Structure formats: structure tokens, C-alpha cells
Amino acid sequence: MNLSNLGMIVRERREELGLTQSRLAHLSGLSRQTLVGLEAGALNDLGFNRVAQLLSVLGLDLDPPSQVARSRKRGLWMAAKNASVSYVHEVPPEALGHALVSGTVPRGYAAHLSHLLGEAPVPLIVMAVEEAAMNEGVAPKAVWRNVVKLARSLAVQREELSA
């Protein structure tokens, strides 16, 4: 696999997830220019760590990049567990998915969502968004808009989610 092939895979997966180049760049710690160059096949080099971080955010494996392992994970369940780690009552995965899709905070779960959006690993948030969109039959891009809305309404200051 070369960077040109990787760029095509990254673009396809980014679009499947409803991510803009800017948002994916923020989530993965790359510059938008680097991501544009990768997707256009114009990069000559991109370090392994940067490739691994990008693929992790997209839920892809390295050899060859695929979603096989990701499809076996329960993203909303893992995100709900992460969001509930410090609280007596757990947010149900279905309620979390609906919150991500609708952009509304379920009664009694504002702290859970604040924790998830402010502290959870970015790949976990991406996985939860993807699964919520699939479960509710909406485009991931629409869910991302609501994730940003939720973060703002909960005063979550996380640069990765502000793009």
C-alpha cells in the first residue's frame, strides 16, 4: 500500500462518516493541508504515528485498512460506559445514541454527555457517532452537527469538536 491508495481509502471512509476534511484533521491531530495532500495523492511522506492516529480515528486497521475489527465493537455501548464511569446511574446506549442524533440532552444525563464529549478518546466518539447514525437511519454528517451543538450547549471546551 502506498500513500496514494491510503488517501483514497481515507477519503472514502471520511465521507462515510460524514466528516469534513477540517473536522477529521482536528480529530486526528493533522493539519487540513496534510489531509488534503493525502487525499489528493500529493504527499511523499507521512510518518507512521500520524497514519496510525488517522486510521484509529477512522476505525480502520493497518494491514490492510479495513473496518472488520470495528464492526465487531459496540461503539454506543462503549461510549455509554465511558460516559457513566463516575456516576451511579448509567446512560443507556440507546439514549446516548438518540442524544447524539437529535442534539438534545436526555434529562439527568448532562454530566454523562459532558464527560463523554470532553474526556473520551476521539476514536470512541467517532465510533459512537457512526453507530448512532446507522441505528437511527441518518447521515453521520447530521450527527456531527448535533455533536457540536451538544458540546456547545454543555460548555464542553474541546478543540477537536469545534471544527
Phi, psi and omega in degrees: 000136176246175183296329178295314177296318179299319179300320178294319179295317180298315180300312180301314182291319178302315180292322176301323182276354180073028180263139171281165176298321180298313182295315179297321178301313178299313183296327185260356179079017177259163171279155178298323180298321178296316180295318177300314179297320179296311182294330180276354181075023185259000180272142175264336184206143174209119186304153181303315182299321179291319177296315181298318179296316179299313180295324178298315179299321181279353180074032180250146174272163183278323192235098334285162179305125179207170179254013186300308181295321181297321183293339179276346181277154177254089187300313181293321178298313180297319179294320179296318177298316179298316182293335186260005190303328183253011188237151181294314181263133179270143173284126178293142179306322180295319179293321178296314179300316179295322178298317180295320182287320185271337183079015179246145181271122177295142181305129177088000184238019179299317181296322179298312181294322177300316179297313181301308184288334182267335189235336186292151176300139182306315179302328178292319178296316179300316180297319179294319178298315181299314182292320179298317179298316180295315182297324185260002176067037177238163179287137178305327180302320178293323179294320179299321177300320180286331175296316177297318178300314178299314180301317179295314183294333179264005180058037176279122180259090180226110186304324182299332183265357186269353183287000000 
